[in-house]
Amino acid sequence: MSERTIALVTGANKGIGYEIAAGLGALGWRVGVGARDDRRRQAAVEKLREAGVDAFGVPLDVTDDASAAAAAQLIEDQAGRLDVLVNNAAITGGMPQEPTRVDPATIRTVVETNVIGVIRVTNAMLPLLRLSASPRIVNMSSSVGSLTRQSGPGAEQTTGPVAVAYAPSKTFLNAVTLQYAREFRGTDILINAACPGYVATDLNGFRGVRTPEQGAAIAIKLATLPDNGPTGQFFEDAGPVPW
Ligand SMILES: NC(=O)c1ccc[n+]([C@@H]2O[C@H](COP(=O)([O-])OP(=O)(O)OC[C@H]3O[C@@H](n4cnc5c(N)ncnc54)[C@H](OP(=O)(O)O)[C@@H]3O)[C@@H](O)[C@H]2O)c1
């Protein structure tokens, strides 16, 4: 079994996920590039390898049970275990998303990817994570899912526009993260949620103000927590985010 730390990043073909893979690779880790599209995944793997990262492609659609199972099998074959899982893949479901006009199908699609997708991939990877001495799980959330910020002053500035599928999907993901942390109590597994800030990526039509590299930093920090590190918490660069 490899002595190097093994990580899997979902949705790693572009945006923040790509930079998380690059950042973990720069630590000398082996990084599985989880991505659903063959061409985009291969291009990302090649680019990471050119940058000196020990990257390997992991075909993975987080909405598909068989795909998650096959991804776990591939990682077992390639590495024998998994040390770090970064659940980064997500969609907004498209804007605008006013609650009074939303198509319920949009909510279903977003929750399927952003919440159930995380549960599906986490559970598929758990047997491999349990083989690690220091398993870490990072769920890429967003402060738009913070009920405290949503209901506080200046919500429009701090949590963006009304978005009845995307924002609650991150609230749901935060709650799910806590449930995992409670079940993992007494084990070595640390699981936390991260907010990358407002980052210029495809997700927001590149309107964000931070770079994907800056957005990746908090996930890298939570992926590299020491054994006595926090679990069941929600962080951004500046510190804890209120639920
Ligand atoms: N950008 C921001 O300002 C911001 C702020 C807060 C939180 N976040 C969170 O940060 C994470 C990364 O977002 P980003 O801004 O980097 O977005 P992005 O550039 O749109 O990247 C999203 C990634 O998720 C992948 N993905 C979507 N659905 C998938 C599925 N069913 N299976 C596998 N992969 C799938 C995409 O793959 P394809 O290329 O195949 O579509 C892509 O690789 C997300 O969790 C997002 O909610 C972003």
The ligand as a Tripos MOL2 file, in Angstrom:
@<TRIPOS>MOLECULE
LIG
   48    52     1     0     0
SMALL
NO_CHARGES

@<TRIPOS>ATOM
      1 N1        -17.4670   29.8360   -7.0010 N.am      1 LIG1
      2 C1        -17.9100   30.3030   -5.8420 C.2       1 LIG1
      3 O1        -17.9820   31.5320   -5.6270 O.2       1 LIG1
      4 C2        -18.3280   29.3850   -4.7550 C.ar      1 LIG1
      5 C3        -18.7550   29.9450   -3.5430 C.ar      1 LIG1
      6 C4        -19.1380   29.0950   -2.5130 C.ar      1 LIG1
      7 C5        -19.0740   27.7270   -2.6790 C.ar      1 LIG1
      8 N2        -18.6520   27.2000   -3.8640 N.ar      1 LIG1
      9 C6        -18.5930   25.7430   -3.9710 C.3       1 LIG1
     10 O2        -17.3140   25.3470   -4.4050 O.3       1 LIG1
     11 C7        -17.4110   24.1170   -5.1350 C.3       1 LIG1
     12 C8        -16.7140   24.2530   -6.4910 C.3       1 LIG1
     13 O3        -17.4050   25.2390   -7.2420 O.3       1 LIG1
     14 P1        -16.7510   26.0120   -8.4610 P.3       1 LIG1
     15 O4        -17.0530   27.4380   -8.2440 O.co2     1 LIG1
     16 O5        -15.3560   25.5680   -8.6920 O.co2     1 LIG1
     17 O6        -17.7220   25.5050   -9.6430 O.3       1 LIG1
     18 P2        -17.4440   25.0140  -11.1400 P.3       1 LIG1
     19 O7        -16.2780   25.7100  -11.7420 O.co2     1 LIG1
     20 O8        -18.7690   25.0940  -11.8130 O.co2     1 LIG1
     21 O9        -17.0440   23.4880  -10.9260 O.3       1 LIG1
     22 C9        -17.9830   22.5490  -10.4790 C.3       1 LIG1
     23 C10       -17.4040   21.1730  -10.6650 C.3       1 LIG1
     24 O10       -18.3890   20.2240  -10.2370 O.3       1 LIG1
     25 C11       -18.5140   19.2700  -11.2700 C.3       1 LIG1
     26 N3        -19.8150   18.5980  -11.2370 N.ar      1 LIG1
     27 C12       -21.0540   19.1290  -11.2960 C.ar      1 LIG1
     28 N4        -21.9830   18.1590  -11.2770 N.ar      1 LIG1
     29 C13       -21.2990   16.9810  -11.2020 C.ar      1 LIG1
     30 C14       -21.6910   15.6230  -11.1560 C.ar      1 LIG1
     31 N5        -22.9820   15.2500  -11.2230 N.pl3     1 LIG1
     32 N6        -20.7170   14.6710  -11.0520 N.ar      1 LIG1
     33 C15       -19.4320   15.0300  -11.0090 C.ar      1 LIG1
     34 N7        -18.9900   16.2900  -11.0850 N.ar      1 LIG1
     35 C16       -19.9300   17.2560  -11.1820 C.ar      1 LIG1
     36 C17       -18.2960   20.0360  -12.5530 C.3       1 LIG1
     37 O11       -18.0350   19.1600  -13.6230 O.3       1 LIG1
     38 P3        -18.4000   19.5190  -15.1590 P.3       1 LIG1
     39 O12       -17.2480   20.3160  -15.6960 O.co2     1 LIG1
     40 O13       -18.5450   18.1750  -15.7790 O.co2     1 LIG1
     41 O14       -19.6880   20.3000  -15.1440 O.co2     1 LIG1
     42 C18       -17.0840   20.8560  -12.1280 C.3       1 LIG1
     43 O15       -15.9320   20.0750  -12.1930 O.3       1 LIG1
     44 C19       -18.9090   23.8160   -5.2330 C.3       1 LIG1
     45 O16       -19.2760   22.9330   -4.1930 O.3       1 LIG1
     46 C20       -19.5480   25.1820   -5.0070 C.3       1 LIG1
     47 O17       -20.8840   25.0850   -4.5170 O.3       1 LIG1
     48 C21       -18.2860   28.0010   -4.9090 C.ar      1 LIG1
@<TRIPOS>BOND
     1     1     2 1
     2     2     3 2
     3     2     4 1
     4     4     5 ar
     5     4    48 ar
     6     5     6 ar
     7     6     7 ar
     8     7     8 ar
     9     8     9 1
    10     8    48 ar
    11     9    10 1
    12     9    46 1
    13    10    11 1
    14    11    12 1
    15    11    44 1
    16    12    13 1
    17    13    14 1
    18    14    15 2
    19    14    16 1
    20    14    17 1
    21    17    18 1
    22    18    19 2
    23    18    20 1
    24    18    21 1
    25    21    22 1
    26    22    23 1
    27    23    24 1
    28    23    42 1
    29    24    25 1
    30    25    26 1
    31    25    36 1
    32    26    27 ar
    33    26    35 ar
    34    27    28 ar
    35    28    29 ar
    36    29    30 ar
    37    29    35 ar
    38    30    31 1
    39    30    32 ar
    40    32    33 ar
    41    33    34 ar
    42    34    35 ar
    43    36    37 1
    44    36    42 1
    45    37    38 1
    46    38    39 2
    47    38    40 1
    48    38    41 1
    49    42    43 1
    50    44    45 1
    51    44    46 1
    52    46    47 1
@<TRIPOS>SUBSTRUCTURE
     1 LIG1         1 GROUP 0 **** ****
